[in-house]
């Protein structure tokens, strides 16, 4: 794929990460899933090479770039068949929030480890009855002397089993209005009253999903990230990069599936010609390529706006990028499987497992329907429907 609108440094980063991805590939990820473990070797090497923390400040061990650079890393690993989901969570969400709003001590404590991959952090926002609706989050934090007490439940939280801490979204009472507002807390997984329960998922992924139960988890005052009164500002500082990175994840997956299909269509010969010579095969693959390229352009726009500090503009573009990438990914995977026919459902070609995985890009971290709600209300000015 062309690297449109990218600097020479971006192109060099893309090429270097692609080379790393090729050394591991889809077989490596499949093996880690089969063995029930995490892709620790790839994570460690990517961290050592500086790819995991390209978006974090240089003074704390990062690369000094932004989400634009980190999205390149995830996209290229995905295109090689070995995406790292925790890139979305640890450096993109948690690292960004701490870099922007954390205290000096929090930055020194967490950012160097997040940047080189030695430490990881999970992110807990979704709840059984609230989804990602921050206004309905019921996990609450109340003061007890100098400490905080955190109580609530979270679901579909990735990578808690390997995380050194979980950045949990709770709500505190505004002393002036009495209304609840979102706040972020760094919670160690061994804290008393903190429980995790694995969720039995049909999707094959190295990263496991968990339900969290917090029962009066006592946290010191410095567990609070940023200003107690900042509320949604701090929360969306993490959610916009999450959407951009999810787009990168989807685009990478779509590229991987498309590449396998194109390779097969060139080589598979029926009636004395490669099947790729037939428009019924070639045109849908061309359409998939176009859709992925268009989604990438919107992702690049969203990353540029976010890195430039335009949070409002980035919010719209990040949602659009996530929507476009999810749709493009699902269509690319479906067409790839269809191109291979029966072979598309065999373990040998490794595409069938992507049918389920691709759907995640439509569902998480926000559904396509909620994105359409956002765009119709925020972008088009139509009456709010929810």
N, C-alpha and C positions, 0 to 999 in steps of 0.2 A: 504493500500500500504506500502511496505517496505520503510524505510528511508535510502537507500543505500548511502554510502560515507558521512554520516552526523555524527557530534560529538554528545556526550551525551547532550550537551546544545541545539543543534539543535533539537534533538528528544524530549527533554522536552518542548521546545518552540512549536513544532508541536502539541504535545499532548494538551498543554494548550490552544492554539488557536482553535484547533478542538473542545474542550469542550465549548469554548465561542460560536463558530459557531453553535453548536448543540442547544444551548439555544435560539438562534434566528431562524435560519433555513430559508427554502425557503418561508414558509408562511409569515414570517415577511417582507421579501423583496417584495413579491407580494402585501401585504397589503399597504406598503408605496407607491408603484407605483399606486395602485388603488386610494389611497387618494391624489395623486399628491404631495407628499412630499419626503423629503430626509431621509435616514436611520440614523437620528441624534442620536438615542439612542445607536445603535451599534457602531457608530463612536465615540461617547463620552466614552463609556465603554472601547473600544479598546484603546483609547488614555489614559485613566486613568490607564489602566493596563500596559502601556508602549509599546504596540505593534505597534503603528503608527510611532514611531520614533526610532525603533530598529537600523536603519541604520545611524542615525545622531550622531554627536560627543557627548560624555558624558558631556563635559564642557558646552554644550548648551542645556542640558536637554534630550539628546537622549540616546540610549542604547549602543552606541559605537561599534555597529556591522557594517554590510554592506548590500549590496543588497541580499546577500545569505540569511540573516535572514529575510529581508523584503519580499522576494519572498515566504518564508515559510508561513508568515502571510497571504498573499493574496491567496496562493494556498489552504490553509486549510479552510479559510472562504468560498472560492469558492466551495470546496468539500462539505461543509455543506449547500450549496445552497444560501449563502448570501455574495457574493463577494462585495468588496468596490472599485469601479472604481477609486475613487479619491486617493486611495493609490498609483496608478500608477503616478498620476499627482503631488500631493502636496508634500509628502515626498520623492518619488523616483526621480522625475525629478527636481522639483524646490528646494527641500531641498538639494539634492546632489550638484546642481550647486552652490547654495549659500554657502554650507559648503566648497566646493573646491575653489571657486573663489571670494566669496563675501568679502567685507571689514569687519573689526571687528564690525563696527556699524551695518551693514546689518545682520551679523550673530547673534548679540545680539538681534536685533529687531525681526527677523523672526524665527530662528531655535527653540527656546523654544516653541513657539506657534504651529509650524508645528509638533513638536515632540509629544505634548500632545493633539493635535487635536483641540485646542481652536481656532487656526487660520488655514485657508486653502489658497492655492494659485493655480490658474489655469495656464495653459501653452498655449501660443498662437504662433504657428508656421505655421499651414496649411493655404494656401491662395487659392482663387478660381482658379487662373491660374498657380499655382506653386506646389500645393500639398505640399509635404515635401521636394521638391527640393530647398535646401538653396541657390543655385546659381541663382534661378529665383524669389526669394522673392522680392516683390516690396515695401513692407513697409519700409520706409526710415526714418532715424533720421538725422537731421542736427542741428548744433550748432546755438544758438541765444544768444550771450553773454555767460553767465555761464550756461545757460539752454540748454535743448534739445527740439526739436520739432519733434514729431513722427506722421507720416501720413501713412495710409494704411488700408487694410482690411484683416480680418482673418475669416476662416470658420471652422465649426465642432470643436469648442472649448468647452470642457466639464466643467460643474460646475461653470460657471462664476457667476451665480445667488447667489451662496453661498460663493464665494471667497472674501477674504479680499484684494487681489491684483491679477494681471495677469502678469506672466513673459512672456513678448512679445519679439519675435525674430524680429529684424529689421536689416537694413543694413546701414552702414555709409561709407562715402567716405574715402579711404586711401589717406592721404595727399601726400604720396610719389609716388604712382602709379596711383591715380585717380580712381582705381577700387573700387567697393563696396564690403564690407566684413560684415559678420553677427556679430551682437552685441545683448546683452540681456538687457532688461530694466524692472524694476519693476513699473507697472502702476496701480495706485489705480482706482477702478471701478467708482468712483464718479468724476474723473478728467474731467474738461471741454473739450468738443470735443470728449469724449469717449462714444460711443453708443453700446448697445448690442441688438440683435434681435434673439428671439428663432427660431430654425429651426424645422419645423414640421416633426417629425420622426415617422416611422411605428414601430420601435423597442420599446418594453416596457422596460424602464429603469428608475430608480429613478433620474439618472444624466441626465440633459437636455443638449442639444447641442445648440450652439449659433454662430451667425455671429457677428463679431466685426467690427465697423467702427471707425477709429482714424483720426480725422481731426485736424491737428496741435495741438496735445495734448502736452501741455507744461509740461516738467518734470525737476526737479532740477538735478544738476550734479551728485548727489549721487544716482540717480535712475539707473544709469549704473552699471551692475554687472560685476565685474572683470576688466580685462585689455581691453581697446578698441582695441588693436592690436592682441589679442589672437585669435579672429575669430572662426574658425571651432573647435579648441581645446575645447573651453568652450561649444560650442553647442553640440558636440558629448559626452561630459561628462554627458549630460542629456539624450541624445537619446539612448545610450547603456543601461542604466538602464530601460528606457521606453520599449525597446524590451524585456529585461529579464522579466520585470514585466508583460508585455502582455502575455508572455509565461506562467507565473504562473497563470494568469487569465484564460487562455485557458485550462491549465491542470486541474485546480480546477473545472471548468465547466464540462470538459469531465469526470472527476472522479465522479462528482455528478450524471450526466446522466447515467453513466455506473452502478453505485451502485443501482440506481432505477431499471434499467433493470435486473440486476442480482437478485435482491430481487423478482421481478415479475416472472422471469424465474424459480425460485425455488418453488414458490407457485402456479402459474397458472398450473392447471392440465387438460390435454386433452388426451383422450385415455389411461386413468389410470396411466399416468406418468407425472411428471412436464415437461413443455416444454423445460426446461434447460437440460433435459436428451438427447435431440436430438442434433446431431452435427450441424445441419443447424442453430440452435439457439446458441449453446454453442461456436462454433468455431469463428464466427464473434465477439462475446463478448470477447473471449480470445485474438483475434487479436487487438481489441481496447485497451485492458489492456496493451498489449505489446507495442503498439505505444505510449501510454501515458507514460509508464515507460521510454522508450527510449528518448522521448522528455524531460522528467524531467532530465535525465542524462546530456543532452546537456545544459539545463538551469543551472544546478549546475556547469558545467564546465565554462559557460559564467560568472556566478556570481563570481566564484572563481578567474577567470582571472581579472575581473573588480576590485574586492576588493583588489587584489594583485598589482594593479596599471598598469596592462598590457592593455592599452587602445586599441592597435592595435589587439592583440589576442582576446580581449573581443569583438571587433567589429565583427569579423568573427563569433565567437561562438554565440553572441547575435542574430545575424541575422539568423543563422541556428536554434537556439532554438526557435525563434519566428515562423519560417517557420514550423518546425516539430510539435510544439505545436498546431498551427492553424489547420494543416491538421489532427492531431490526435483528436482534439476537434470536428471538423466537423463530422468526421467518427464515433466517439463515440456517439454523440448526434443523428445522423441519425440512427445508429444501435439500440440505446435505444428506439427511437420512433417506429422503425419497429418491435422491439421485443414485444412491448405492443400492436401493431396493432391499432385498433380504440381507445383503451384507451390511446394511446400515444398522441392523439390529444385532449384529454379532459382537462378541467381545474382541475379536481380532481387530476390528476397525475402530472400536471405542467411541462411537458416536451416540449410541442408544442412551447412555447415562446422561448425556447432555440434554435430552428431551425434558427431563424433570428439572435439571439444573437451570436451563434457560428460563423456565417459568418464574424462577426466583426474581429475576430482573424485572418482571412485571408486577410482582407482589411487594417486594421489600426494597428499600426501607419504607416506601410509601406506595400505595397502589396506583395504578394508572388512572382509576376513577377519581381519586383524591387530587391527582395532578390536574385532571381536566376541571375539577371544581376550582382549583387554585387559579388556573389560567382564565376560566370563564369569569371568575369574580375579580381577580386582581388585575389581569391584563386587559380584559374586554369590558370591565365595568358592569357586568350583568349582576342582577340581584343574587345575594348569597343564598345557597340552597341548603345549607346545613348549619 
